[in-house]
Amino acid sequence: TKKNRTVGMMSGAFLTLCLLLSSSPVASGARSCGIMDFDWTNPDVSATIADDCVDLNLYNARIGDDGAKALSLALMNTDAQVESLNLRDNRIGNEGATAIAAALAKNQHIRFLQLRGNDISDVGAIALAGALHTNTVLTDLFLTWLDIGDNGAIAIGDALKNNPDSSLRVLHLSWNHIGSTGAIALSNALASPDLVLRELNLQNNRKIDNTAALSFMRAIETNHHLTKLWLTGTQVDATYTSH
């Protein structure tokens, strides 16, 4: 059976990562997978994530855009089996987010993606939304404490609305800069009978008001999947948030 491994940070620019070295052809049974230091600042690194590394935790590893790009290339390798990817607080900007989005568009294993506390704005969110148009395996996406506004939310809503095969069940967008326009776009996605989303967190997006709340109420009338919707910390009246 496949053995889950949680891989984390060591120090500085060097990370502890489970790698499968593929620089020379070897028989499948002879491949060696181990924990080793990986220098994310080296643009010439050519390595792929080991096929038994399922849970990859790089929380606060500060890999930045260059690290995200290198990781993206590894995730696009057909041997990569990562299902859970934690990139919280990694100084990843829009370039890195775009690279991760490219991996999501191709990778058929990642189910959980955490990007909280990075430097991602609408540009990066739109890139991630592009991947959501075709991705069918991701179930949990955390885009909290970022710099996403209405344009990013609109793109995400459009992707979910137009991907009938989406598996996304948990979407957290709290502590961003989304207003009612973006929130309404997300509510419109909820009206799609194919959307299986169960949790949507929009807490502390302070520009969301009652017009968005009304739109969500109308969508929920026909949506049979959503069980949790957070709108506290916005301009929405308590009469709506208490439902």
Long-range contacts (C-beta under 8 A, 24 or more apart in sequence): 2-52, 2-54, 2-81, 3-52, 4-54, 4-55, 5-50, 5-52, 5-53, 5-54, 5-55, 6-55, 6-56, 6-57, 7-35, 7-53, 7-55, 7-56, 7-57, 7-58, 8-57, 8-58, 8-59, 8-61, 9-58, 9-59, 9-60, 9-61, 10-37, 13-39, 13-40, 13-41, 14-38, 14-39, 14-40, 15-40, 15-58, 15-61, 15-63, 15-67, 17-49, 17-53, 17-56, 18-49, 18-50, 18-52, 18-53, 18-56, 19-47, 19-48, 19-49, 19-50, 20-47, 20-48, 20-49, 20-50, 20-51, 20-79, 21-47, 22-46, 22-47, 22-48, 22-77, 22-79, 40-64, 40-66, 40-67, 40-70, 40-71, 41-66, 41-67, 43-70, 45-70, 47-74, 48-73, 48-74, 48-77, 48-79, 48-80, 49-74, 49-75, 49-77, 49-79, 49-80, 49-81, 49-82, 50-79, 50-81, 51-79, 51-80, 51-81, 52-81, 53-81, 53-82, 54-81, 54-82, 54-83, 54-84, 55-82, 55-83, 55-84, 56-82, 56-84, 56-85, 56-86, 57-84, 57-86, 58-85, 58-86, 58-87, 58-90, 59-86, 59-87, 59-88, 59-89, 59-90, 59-114, 60-88, 60-89, 60-90, 61-90, 62-89, 62-90, 62-91, 63-87, 63-90, 63-91, 63-92, 63-96, 64-90, 64-91, 64-92, 64-93, 64-96, 65-91, 65-92, 65-93, 65-95, 65-96, 65-99, 66-96, 67-92, 67-96, 68-92, 68-95, 68-96, 68-97, 68-99, 68-100, 69-95, 69-96, 69-99, 71-99, 71-100, 71-103, 72-99, 72-100, 72-102, 72-103, 73-103, 75-100, 75-103, 75-106, 75-107, 75-110, 76-102, 76-103, 76-106, 76-107, 80-107, 80-109, 81-109, 82-107, 82-109, 82-110, 83-109, 83-110, 83-111, 83-112, 84-110, 84-111, 84-112, 85-110, 85-112, 85-113, 85-114, 86-112, 86-114, 87-113, 87-114, 87-115, 87-118, 88-114, 88-115, 88-116, 88-117, 88-118, 88-142, 89-116, 89-117, 89-118, 90-118, 91-118, 91-119, 92-118, 92-119, 92-120, 93-118, 93-119, 93-120, 93-124, 94-119, 94-120, 94-121, 94-123, 94-124, 94-127, 96-120, 96-124, 97-123, 97-124, 97-125, 97-127, 97-128, 98-123, 98-124, 98-127, 100-128, 101-127, 101-128, 101-130, 101-131, 102-131, 104-128, 104-131, 104-132, 104-135, 104-138, 105-130, 105-131, 105-134, 105-135, 107-137, 108-136, 108-137, 109-137, 110-137, 110-138, 111-137, 111-138, 111-139, 111-140, 111-167, 112-138, 112-139, 112-140, 113-138, 113-140, 113-141, 113-142, 114-142, 115-141, 115-142, 115-143, 115-146, 116-142, 116-143, 116-144, 116-145, 116-146, 117-144, 117-145, 117-146, 118-146, 119-146, 119-147, 120-146, 120-147, 120-148, 121-146, 121-147, 121-148, 121-149, 121-152, 122-147, 122-148, 122-149, 122-150, 122-151, 122-152, 122-155, 124-152, 125-151, 125-152, 125-153, 125-155, 125-156, 126-151, 126-152, 126-155, 128-156, 129-155, 129-156, 129-158, 129-159, 130-155, 130-159, 132-156, 132-159, 132-160, 132-163, 132-166, 132-168, 133-159, 133-162, 133-163, 134-163, 135-163, 135-166, 136-163, 136-165, 136-166, 136-167, 137-167, 138-166, 138-167, 138-168, 139-167, 139-168, 139-169, 139-170, 140-168, 140-169, 140-170, 141-168, 141-170, 141-171, 141-172, 142-170, 142-172, 143-171, 143-172, 143-173, 143-176, 144-172, 144-173, 144-174, 144-175, 144-176, 144-201, 145-174, 145-175, 145-176, 146-175, 146-176, 147-176, 147-177, 148-173, 148-176, 148-177, 148-178, 149-176, 149-177, 149-178, 149-179, 149-182, 150-178, 150-179, 150-181, 150-182, 150-185, 151-182, 152-176, 152-178, 152-182, 153-178, 153-181, 153-182, 153-183, 153-185, 153-186, 154-181, 154-182, 154-185, 156-185, 156-186, 157-182, 157-185, 157-186, 157-187, 157-188, 157-189, 158-185, 158-189, 160-186, 160-189, 160-192, 160-195, 160-197, 161-188, 161-189, 161-191, 161-192, 161-195, 163-194, 164-192, 164-194, 165-194, 166-194, 166-195, 166-196, 167-196, 168-195, 168-196, 168-197, 169-196, 169-197, 169-198, 169-199, 170-197, 170-198, 170-199, 171-197, 171-199, 171-200, 171-201, 172-199, 172-200, 172-201, 173-200, 173-201, 173-202, 173-205, 174-201, 174-202, 174-203, 174-204, 174-205, 174-230, 174-233, 175-203, 175-204, 175-205, 176-205, 177-205, 177-207, 178-202, 178-205, 178-207, 178-208, 179-205, 179-207, 179-208, 180-207, 180-208, 180-209, 180-211, 180-212, 183-208, 183-212, 183-215, 183-216, 184-211, 184-212, 184-215, 187-212, 187-215, 187-216, 187-218, 187-219, 188-215, 188-219, 190-216, 190-219, 190-220, 190-223, 190-226, 191-218, 191-219, 191-222, 191-223, 193-222, 195-223, 195-225, 196-225, 197-225, 197-226, 198-225, 198-226, 198-227, 198-228, 199-226, 199-227, 199-228, 199-229, 200-226, 200-228, 200-229, 200-230, 201-228, 201-229, 201-230, 202-229, 202-230, 202-231, 202-234, 203-230, 203-231, 203-232, 203-233, 203-234, 204-232, 204-233, 204-234, 205-233, 205-234, 206-233, 206-234, 206-235, 207-234, 207-235, 208-234, 208-235, 208-236, 209-234, 209-235, 209-236, 210-235, 210-236, 210-237, 210-240, 212-236, 213-237, 213-240, 213-241, 214-240, 217-243
